[in-house]
């Protein structure tokens, strides 16, 4: 956590989150079974596809939200896909897709959108991984400021047997990091704290339900 974030938390009388610190990489440290790129900024997709072209994983799964669909086919994709046409029968508010590229093949799956985008995507990823037990390691790509929320979601939602490495994508072709204003830092920290509380509450509810069921048995 950077000094500015620590100072803001201390000023609010809050403790620093103890989640894993995400590092900024131009290249990941090791290969993986899958590259997963979260929805949002187009530079995330470009960077993830660049890692895929470097053969750092045999497959890449792109999360594509509603407002990315029109521009999606303009990316340098391994296999052409007209996602706009495929999405035409889906109501606009429900348009969110996982697009998998592997061995010159492409598969498109619909993802039901939720109110919390990051949480929804990692939860959908967890369900996807359950259907693909051959995946044991992930490279997850997103913006640098986004990685702490992703870390929390992965810790709570993904199978602990899956190895996860977080990769911060450059936000320009020059490879520079995103500039952070104090307000942007504060907003992201509040989101992290909200996610931590929400996920902790969910975990406690699951534990209580499981305990209640065991008592009945």
C-alpha positions in Angstrom: 0.0 0.0 0.0 1.4 3.4 -1.0 2.0 6.2 1.6 -0.9 8.3 0.4 -3.3 5.5 0.9 -2.0 4.8 4.5 -2.4 8.5 5.4 -6.0 8.6 4.1 -6.9 5.5 6.1 -5.3 6.9 9.3 -7.1 10.2 8.8 -10.4 8.3 8.7 -9.4 6.3 11.8 -9.3 3.0 9.8 -6.8 0.2 9.8 -4.9 -0.6 6.6 -6.4 -3.6 4.7 -4.2 -6.7 5.1 -4.9 -8.1 1.6 -2.1 -9.1 -0.7 -0.2 -6.3 -2.3 -0.6 -6.3 -6.1 2.6 -5.5 -8.0 2.9 -3.7 -11.3 4.4 -5.9 -14.0 5.1 -5.3 -17.6 5.5 -9.1 -17.8 4.3 -11.8 -15.4 6.8 -13.9 -13.5 5.6 -17.2 -14.8 3.3 -18.9 -17.3 -0.2 -20.0 -16.3 -3.1 -22.2 -17.6 -5.3 -19.2 -18.3 -5.2 -15.4 -18.7 -8.3 -13.7 -17.4 -8.9 -10.0 -18.3 -11.6 -8.1 -16.5 -14.1 -5.9 -18.3 -13.6 -2.1 -18.5 -10.8 -0.2 -20.1 -9.8 -1.3 -23.5 -6.1 -1.2 -22.7 -6.6 -4.1 -20.3 -7.7 -6.2 -23.3 -4.8 -5.1 -25.4 -2.3 -5.9 -22.7 -3.9 -9.3 -22.0 -3.9 -10.2 -25.7 -0.2 -9.2 -25.8 0.6 -11.6 -23.0 -1.4 -14.3 -24.8 0.5 -13.7 -28.0 3.7 -14.1 -26.0 2.4 -17.7 -25.2 2.3 -17.1 -21.4 -0.9 -19.2 -21.3 -2.6 -21.5 -23.8 -5.9 -19.8 -23.4 -7.3 -16.4 -22.7 -10.7 -15.5 -21.2 -11.9 -11.9 -21.8 -14.8 -10.4 -19.8 -16.7 -8.1 -22.0 -19.3 -5.7 -20.6 -22.2 -4.0 -22.4 -20.4 -0.8 -23.6 -17.3 -2.7 -24.9 -19.2 -5.0 -27.3 -19.3 -2.6 -30.2 -15.5 -2.0 -30.2 -14.6 -5.6 -29.4 -14.1 -6.8 -32.9 -11.6 -4.0 -33.6 -9.1 -5.6 -31.2 -6.3 -7.8 -32.5 -8.2 -11.0 -31.7 -6.7 -14.5 -32.2 -9.9 -15.5 -34.1 -12.4 -13.1 -35.6 -15.7 -12.9 -33.7 -18.7 -10.6 -34.3 -19.8 -10.2 -30.7 -22.2 -7.4 -31.6 -24.2 -9.8 -33.7 -24.1 -12.5 -31.1 -25.4 -10.1 -28.5 -28.2 -8.7 -30.6 -30.8 -11.1 -29.1 -29.8 -10.2 -25.5 -31.5 -7.1 -23.9 -28.8 -4.3 -23.6 -28.8 -4.2 -19.8 -28.1 -7.9 -19.7 -25.2 -7.9 -22.2 -22.1 -9.2 -20.5 -20.0 -12.1 -22.0 -17.0 -14.3 -21.4 -15.1 -14.8 -24.6 -12.6 -17.7 -24.6 -9.8 -18.1 -27.1 -8.0 -21.4 -27.3 -6.2 -23.3 -30.1 -7.6 -21.0 -32.8 -11.1 -21.5 -31.5 -13.5 -19.1 -29.8 -16.3 -19.7 -27.3 -18.8 -17.1 -26.1 -20.8 -17.5 -22.8 -23.3 -15.1 -21.4 -22.7 -13.7 -17.9 -25.6 -12.4 -15.9 -24.7 -8.8 -14.8 -24.8 -7.8 -11.2 -24.8 -4.5 -9.3 -21.1 -4.9 -8.2 -19.1 -5.5 -11.4 -15.9 -6.8 -9.9 -17.7 -9.1 -7.5 -19.9 -10.4 -10.3 -17.0 -11.1 -12.6 -15.0 -13.0 -10.1 -18.0 -15.0 -9.0 -18.7 -15.8 -12.7 -15.1 -16.8 -13.0 -15.4 -19.1 -10.0 -18.3 -20.9 -11.7 -16.4 -21.0 -15.0 -13.4 -22.6 -13.3 -15.6 -25.2 -11.6 -16.6 -26.3 -15.1 -12.9 -26.4 -16.2 -11.0 -28.4 -13.6 -8.0 -28.5 -15.8 -7.2 -24.9 -14.9 -4.8 -24.7 -12.0 -3.2 -21.3 -12.4 -4.4 -17.9 -13.5 -2.9 -14.6 -14.7 -5.6 -11.9 -13.9 -5.2 -8.6 -15.7 -6.8 -5.3 -14.7 -5.9 -1.7 -13.9 -3.4 -1.2 -11.1 -5.9 0.6 -8.7 -8.4 -2.2 -9.3 -6.3 -5.1 -8.1 -6.9 -4.9 -4.3 -10.6 -5.4 -4.8 -9.9 -8.3 -7.2 -7.6 -9.8 -4.6 -10.3 -9.8 -1.9 -12.8 -11.4 -4.3 -10.3 -14.1 -5.3 -9.5 -14.8 -1.7 -13.2 -15.3 -0.8 -14.6 -16.8 -4.0 -12.0 -18.8 -5.9 -10.9 -22.3 -5.0 -7.7 -22.1 -2.9 -6.1 -24.8 -5.1 -6.0 -22.4 -8.0 -2.8 -20.2 -8.1 -3.5 -16.6 -8.9 -1.1 -13.9 -10.1 -2.4 -10.3 -10.5 -1.0 -8.2 -13.4 -1.5 -4.5 -13.6 -1.9 -3.4 -17.2 -0.3 -0.1 -18.5 -2.9 2.5 -19.3 -1.1 3.9 -22.3 1.1 2.7 -25.1 4.1 4.3 -23.3 3.5 1.9 -20.4 2.9 4.6 -17.7 0.9 4.0 -14.6 -2.4 5.6 -14.0 -2.1 8.9 -12.1 -4.0 8.8 -8.8 -5.7 11.9 -7.3 -6.4 11.8 -3.5 -10.1 11.6 -4.2 -9.6 8.6 -6.5 -7.4 6.9 -3.9 -10.0 7.5 -1.2 -12.9 6.2 -3.3 -11.0 3.0 -4.1 -10.1 2.4 -0.5 -13.7 2.8 0.5 -14.7 0.3 -2.1 -12.1 -2.1 -0.7 -13.5 -1.7 2.8 -17.0 -2.2 1.5 -16.0 -5.3 -0.4 -14.2 -6.7 2.6 -17.3 -6.2 4.8 -19.7 -7.6 2.2 -17.6 -10.7 1.5 -17.0 -11.3 5.2 -20.7 -11.1 5.8 -21.4 -13.6 3.1 -18.8 -16.0 4.5 -20.3 -15.7 8.0 -23.7 -16.5 6.6 -22.4 -19.5 4.7 -20.7 -20.7 7.9 -23.8 -20.3 10.0 -26.0 -22.1 7.5 -23.5 -25.0 7.3 -23.4 -25.2 11.1 -27.2 -25.2 11.3 -27.4 -28.0 8.8 -24.9 -30.1 10.6 -26.9 -29.7 13.8 -30.0 -31.0 12.0 -28.1 -34.1 10.8 
